[in-house]
Amino acid sequence: MLWLLTITLWGICPIIEKIGLKNVDPLLALFIRTSAALMGLSLAVFLTGAFKPEVLNLKNIAVLSLSGILGGFLGMLTYFTLLKSQNASQIVPLTSVYPLVSTLFAILFLKEELHLIKILAIFLIVSGIFLLFKNP
């Protein structure tokens, strides 16, 4: 049932964010959102005992920091900019096809295998986006 909670929380957030972005610059909105998330994460990490600096090294700090910059900052900033100016009902599904990009990069750079099922899934994702933006 954790999956149901996850999709419910993720499903509600774009609506709240769209409302919050109405008169707020996307960069400022992202700063507020990230600050609130940092407070929650800080509490969770320290209260659960997950903070274990001895497992950290320069490589995993650099890789996770790069992920934070690309996804947590730049990706969220472009998403907020789109969400502020476009319909949430189109932008949210459009930007939710990032697994397609991840799949393609995994095939190219991690040498993961490309099977018929993955090809079909990619086709369905692209078809769905096409239909989402097709005028009725």
Long-range contacts (C-beta under 8 A, 24 or more apart in sequence): 14-83, 14-88, 14-91, 14-92, 15-88, 17-80, 17-83, 18-83, 18-84, 18-88, 21-80, 21-83, 21-84, 22-84, 26-77, 26-80, 26-81, 26-83, 26-84, 27-77, 27-80, 29-80, 29-84, 30-73, 30-76, 30-77, 30-80, 33-76, 34-72, 34-73, 34-76, 90-132, 90-133, 93-128, 93-129, 93-132, 94-129, 94-132, 94-133, 97-125, 97-129, 99-125, 100-125, 100-126
